[in-house]
Amino acid sequence: MVAAKDEAAGVGAQPWLTAPETRAVMAALEAAGGPDCARFVGGCVRNALMRRPVDDVDIATVLRPEAVIAAIEAAGLKAVPTGVEHGTVTAVSGGRPFEITTLRRDIETDGRRAVVAFTEDWSEDAARRDFRLNALYADAGGTVFDPVGCGIDDALAGRIVFVGDAETRIREDHLRILRFFRFTAWYGRGEPDAGALAACARLKGLLPAVSAERTAKELLKLLAADDPRPTVRLMAQTGVLAEILPEAVGTARLERLVEVQTDQLFENDALLRLAALLPDDPAAALRAAERLRLSNAQRDRLTAALGTDPRIVSWASPREARRLVYRLGAEAFADRVRLAWAASDRPATTPQWRGLLAVGATWAPPAFPLNGEDVVKAGVPRGPMVGEVLREVEAWWIDHDFIDDKFSAIERLKAVAQGMAY
């Protein structure tokens, strides 16, 4: 087992490590199992070494799940058996969750799930993990342990390398193909590991066996990276992208969209980036959304973003932009503007695109001032004609740039009502 001794490789006094909530959990485990019975593991250690933000704090322990629950509850903390059959208990300390997992080794794998046995051997636990930079542990004092070797160096250099044989790791869990690309997008620097890339390309046909939910989660996480473009290119070149997203029509629009989002200081919008990979075809968007089992809200946004009617052009006037916002809704309008901008090969139109986005961001569509009762009061009998009259008056109201004068709208309603044949 390799322990980090130099300050550059140690995690130091990280806020998450020294927080009272964290110390309470570690103290509870050590009270039951003695010193060094528990260590931080995975992402928190990796990100601390890479000087990246740490969101989740995971802990590995030699204690069995039932002992973990007893220890956590004895300390007055909450224990949630989130995955006891796989050795996982969630401790809640100060309102913060900590996932605690007993050291494991794989007994049987089928590419989707694993049968595990508990162990007290840190090296066995490390050997079943996906990448060397994720097989890192740190004790309560911040000393880092690297059982598989090279994990510390990989983290510091931004290398994504499988633990042991890449093909073996992928056959254990087919999702690791997508995890390789996701970690490359988020943490990789320089050329990707050739052996890992070749194994992913060779075994891409295993991906359809992965659940849609897991596939979608990895894909959206990948697309949320600051700059996923080089990784998506690799996915396209290896055929991995076509396996999980057969509707994809190329990466050109995604390439430009990332530039647009950076230029506009937008947050990394994974769903819009997914839309950029698809054709302007709501039917294709719907197929992709259903196959990936996206949420209803995600599905609706994706299909609305990829609609083609009305066409979005950079030279639309503010008045025309307001009509589009009213018709499409602010979110769909902004999505279509950004996708149209990304598809444009005319950089000189950038100010116009920005102007359209400004309209969508600052103009709040007013409510149409009339309703069905107003139409009936104007003399139109109840029935289908009420809706027809209302739509005609609304079209007039929109054409007059959403005139803020209910009296004028009523006068127009009267004129339309008088001209209708009932």
MARKE-303052 format. One line per field, with one value per residue (C-alpha): x, y, z; residue number from 0. Coordinates in steps of 0.1 Angstrom, whole numbers. Layout:
! MARKE-303052
x	X, ...
y	Y, ...
z	Z, ...
resi	NUM, ...
This chain:
! MARKE-303052
x	0, 14, 8, 13, 40, 46, 24, 17, -1, -18, -53, -43, -68, -97, -129, -149, -124, -122, -159, -176, -202, -174, -155, -186, -191, -154, -153, -184, -168, -135, -152, -166, -137, -106, -82, -79, -111, -125, -111, -124, -125, -130, -142, -135, -99, -94, -109, -89, -57, -67, -78, -113, -145, -157, -195, -200, -179, -178, -163, -150, -147, -138, -169, -199, -231, -249, -219, -219, -256, -250, -220, -238, -269, -248, -233, -267, -266, -291, -283, -302, -297, -296, -279, -272, -270, -241, -226, -238, -252, -259, -251, -267, -246, -256, -281, -253, -253, -222, -222, -204, -196, -180, -148, -159, -146, -166, -177, -198, -205, -226, -219, -249, -248, -223, -225, -201, -185, -172, -135, -111, -85, -81, -62, -91, -116, -93, -89, -126, -129, -129, -101, -68, -75, -108, -91, -76, -82, -74, -74, -89, -56, -55, -28, -36, -33, -28, -33, -32, -3, -2, -36, -20, 1, -29, -50, -22, -16, -52, -49, -79, -66, -85, -75, -58, -70, -94, -114, -119, -132, -156, -170, -176, -198, -206, -214, -177, -173, -194, -177, -144, -155, -173, -142, -121, -143, -142, -107, -86, -57, -36, -40, -64, -51, -47, -55, -87, -99, -93, -111, -141, -142, -139, -167, -191, -216, -222, -237, -273, -275, -270, -302, -315, -315, -278, -269, -288, -273, -237, -243, -258, -230, -205, -222, -222, -184, -168, -157, -170, -162, -129, -145, -176, -154, -137, -171, -181, -148, -150, -187, -197, -219, -238, -245, -262, -275, -282, -302, -270, -261, -226, -208, -205, -234, -223, -188, -202, -228, -201, -184, -218, -225, -190, -194, -228, -217, -244, -241, -231, -265, -263, -298, -293, -260, -278, -302, -273, -263, -297, -314, -340, -368, -391, -399, -362, -359, -389, -374, -341, -359, -380, -351, -330, -361, -357, -381, -413, -399, -366, -385, -408, -379, -359, -387, -396, -360, -357, -389, -386, -418, -414, -378, -355, -333, -308, -324, -357, -368, -376, -413, -410, -389, -417, -442, -419, -415, -452, -458, -430, -424, -393, -373, -381, -374, -340, -331, -340, -321, -289, -292, -298, -268, -247, -258, -249, -216, -218, -199, -208, -244, -233, -248, -281, -283, -274, -302, -327, -316, -319, -355, -363, -346, -361, -396, -424, -453, -485, -517, -543, -569, -600, -617, -647, -672, -662, -669, -704, -711, -703, -732, -715, -735, -718, -701, -671, -676, -664, -630, -627, -636, -612, -583, -590, -589, -558, -541, -550, -537, -504, -501, -505, -475, -496, -513, -519, -554, -583, -608, -593, -593, -630, -638, -619, -639, -672, -661, -652, -684, -705, -688, -693, -721, -735
y	0, 34, 64, 99, 116, 148, 179, 181, 147, 150, 165, 188, 205, 205, 221, 190, 169, 191, 200, 190, 169, 149, 145, 132, 104, 94, 95, 73, 47, 47, 43, 10, -3, 15, 38, 35, 14, 40, 62, 87, 73, 81, 115, 136, 124, 127, 162, 174, 163, 180, 211, 207, 214, 185, 179, 144, 128, 90, 67, 31, 10, -25, -25, -46, -27, -37, -25, 8, 13, 6, 29, 58, 55, 51, 85, 101, 104, 91, 59, 51, 16, 28, -3, -27, -57, -41, -28, 8, 29, 66, 85, 119, 143, 180, 175, 163, 128, 106, 74, 47, 14, -18, -29, -53, -77, -90, -126, -124, -97, -97, -62, -47, -57, -75, -100, -89, -103, -81, -80, -62, -59, -24, -36, -60, -31, -9, -36, -36, 1, 16, 40, 44, 80, 68, 40, 65, 66, 92, 88, 113, 132, 136, 111, 96, 59, 45, 7, 1, 25, 55, 68, 98, 105, 100, 125, 151, 146, 143, 107, 84, 49, 17, -3, -33, -46, -22, -49, -68, -37, -29, -65, -62, -31, -20, 15, 20, 28, 60, 67, 67, 94, 113, 113, 123, 153, 164, 155, 144, 163, 155, 125, 98, 65, 45, 11, 24, 41, 10, -12, 12, 12, -26, -33, -5, -31, -39, -5, -14, -37, -8, 7, 38, 57, 50, 59, 92, 101, 96, 113, 144, 146, 144, 172, 194, 195, 229, 218, 184, 189, 169, 140, 140, 139, 108, 92, 99, 86, 54, 48, 50, 81, 63, 34, 55, 83, 70, 102, 123, 141, 153, 175, 207, 225, 213, 227, 262, 260, 256, 287, 306, 295, 306, 339, 345, 334, 308, 278, 246, 234, 197, 193, 220, 205, 172, 190, 204, 169, 161, 172, 199, 174, 171, 134, 125, 144, 125, 91, 100, 112, 81, 57, 75, 77, 114, 130, 145, 180, 171, 155, 185, 209, 189, 186, 223, 233, 213, 226, 243, 264, 293, 297, 317, 342, 367, 397, 394, 427, 432, 432, 399, 385, 394, 375, 345, 347, 348, 319, 296, 306, 322, 289, 274, 308, 311, 275, 279, 312, 296, 265, 287, 309, 278, 265, 299, 303, 341, 354, 389, 383, 378, 411, 403, 369, 386, 411, 384, 366, 399, 403, 368, 374, 408, 409, 393, 383, 400, 381, 384, 408, 391, 358, 337, 356, 389, 373, 361, 396, 409, 389, 356, 326, 300, 272, 268, 303, 318, 303, 313, 349, 349, 336, 363, 391, 377, 376, 413, 421, 403, 421, 454, 444, 434, 467, 476, 489, 466, 491, 489, 451, 452, 475, 451, 422, 440, 446, 410, 398, 420, 407, 370, 349, 327
z	0, -10, 13, 2, 23, 5, 9, -28, -28, 6, 9, 38, 61, 37, 49, 43, 62, 93, 94, 127, 108, 91, 123, 142, 116, 116, 155, 156, 133, 151, 184, 171, 150, 163, 145, 108, 105, 82, 54, 29, -5, -42, -54, -23, -22, -59, -61, -31, -47, -79, -61, -73, -53, -32, -31, -17, 10, 8, 34, 32, 63, 75, 96, 84, 76, 108, 129, 110, 117, 154, 156, 139, 160, 192, 184, 182, 144, 118, 99, 67, 52, 16, 1, 29, 5, -11, 21, 20, 48, 47, 79, 83, 105, 109, 80, 57, 42, 42, 22, 42, 24, 38, 19, -9, -35, -65, -65, -97, -123, -154, -168, -150, -114, -91, -63, -36, -5, 23, 31, 54, 28, 14, -16, -26, -23, -45, -71, -79, -86, -121, -124, -105, -95, -79, -59, -35, 3, 30, 67, 92, 92, 55, 46, 12, 5, -31, -30, -67, -74, -97, -86, -70, -100, -123, -103, -104, -141, -152, -165, -166, -165, -156, -125, -140, -174, -191, -208, -176, -158, -186, -188, -150, -156, -191, -179, -173, -210, -205, -172, -190, -213, -186, -164, -194, -200, -164, -152, -182, -195, -226, -247, -234, -223, -255, -240, -223, -255, -276, -251, -251, -289, -290, -264, -273, -284, -247, -241, -251, -221, -198, -183, -201, -168, -161, -197, -196, -162, -175, -208, -192, -166, -194, -213, -182, -182, -189, -223, -234, -271, -273, -255, -276, -307, -293, -286, -322, -336, -316, -325, -288, -295, -322, -298, -272, -294, -329, -337, -334, -366, -358, -334, -353, -336, -302, -309, -316, -288, -262, -275, -275, -239, -228, -246, -230, -195, -193, -170, -187, -200, -205, -219, -245, -255, -260, -282, -302, -311, -325, -358, -358, -357, -327, -336, -334, -301, -288, -298, -281, -250, -247, -253, -226, -204, -197, -173, -188, -183, -200, -229, -234, -233, -258, -283, -280, -285, -317, -334, -367, -368, -367, -380, -358, -377, -363, -381, -363, -350, -312, -321, -339, -311, -286, -308, -307, -269, -265, -289, -277, -241, -228, -223, -257, -274, -257, -265, -302, -304, -290, -312, -343, -333, -329, -363, -379, -398, -396, -366, -376, -365, -329, -317, -332, -315, -282, -288, -293, -261, -243, -254, -241, -208, -201, -217, -197, -220, -208, -203, -231, -215, -228, -221, -232, -211, -228, -261, -249, -236, -271, -284, -296, -286, -265, -285, -308, -322, -289, -293, -329, -322, -292, -314, -340, -315, -299, -333, -337, -302, -309, -343, -324, -302, -272, -269, -232, -237, -228, -241, -276, -274, -265, -294, -317, -302, -309, -345, -350, -334, -355, -387, -378, -392, -364
resi	0, 1, 2, 3, 4, 5, 6, 7, 8, 9, 10, 11, 12, 13, 14, 15, 16, 17, 18, 19, 20, 21, 22, 23, 24, 25, 26, 27, 28, 29, 30, 31, 32, 33, 34, 35, 36, 37, 38, 39, 40, 41, 42, 43, 44, 45, 46, 47, 48, 49, 50, 51, 52, 53, 54, 55, 56, 57, 58, 59, 60, 61, 62, 63, 64, 65, 66, 67, 68, 69, 70, 71, 72, 73, 74, 75, 76, 77, 78, 79, 80, 81, 82, 83, 84, 85, 86, 87, 88, 89, 90, 91, 92, 93, 94, 95, 96, 97, 98, 99, 100, 101, 102, 103, 104, 105, 106, 107, 108, 109, 110, 111, 112, 113, 114, 115, 116, 117, 118, 119, 120, 121, 122, 123, 124, 125, 126, 127, 128, 129, 130, 131, 132, 133, 134, 135, 136, 137, 138, 139, 140, 141, 142, 143, 144, 145, 146, 147, 148, 149, 150, 151, 152, 153, 154, 155, 156, 157, 158, 159, 160, 161, 162, 163, 164, 165, 166, 167, 168, 169, 170, 171, 172, 173, 174, 175, 176, 177, 178, 179, 180, 181, 182, 183, 184, 185, 186, 187, 188, 189, 190, 191, 192, 193, 194, 195, 196, 197, 198, 199, 200, 201, 202, 203, 204, 205, 206, 207, 208, 209, 210, 211, 212, 213, 214, 215, 216, 217, 218, 219, 220, 221, 222, 223, 224, 225, 226, 227, 228, 229, 230, 231, 232, 233, 234, 235, 236, 237, 238, 239, 240, 241, 242, 243, 244, 245, 246, 247, 248, 249, 250, 251, 252, 253, 254, 255, 256, 257, 258, 259, 260, 261, 262, 263, 264, 265, 266, 267, 268, 269, 270, 271, 272, 273, 274, 275, 276, 277, 278, 279, 280, 281, 282, 283, 284, 285, 286, 287, 288, 289, 290, 291, 292, 293, 294, 295, 296, 297, 298, 299, 300, 301, 302, 303, 304, 305, 306, 307, 308, 309, 310, 311, 312, 313, 314, 315, 316, 317, 318, 319, 320, 321, 322, 323, 324, 325, 326, 327, 328, 329, 330, 331, 332, 333, 334, 335, 336, 337, 338, 339, 340, 341, 342, 343, 344, 345, 346, 347, 348, 349, 350, 351, 352, 353, 354, 355, 356, 357, 358, 359, 360, 361, 362, 363, 364, 365, 366, 367, 368, 369, 370, 371, 372, 373, 374, 375, 376, 377, 378, 379, 380, 381, 382, 383, 384, 385, 386, 387, 388, 389, 390, 391, 392, 393, 394, 395, 396, 397, 398, 399, 400, 401, 402, 403, 404, 405, 406, 407, 408, 409, 410, 411, 412, 413, 414, 415, 416, 417, 418, 419, 420, 421
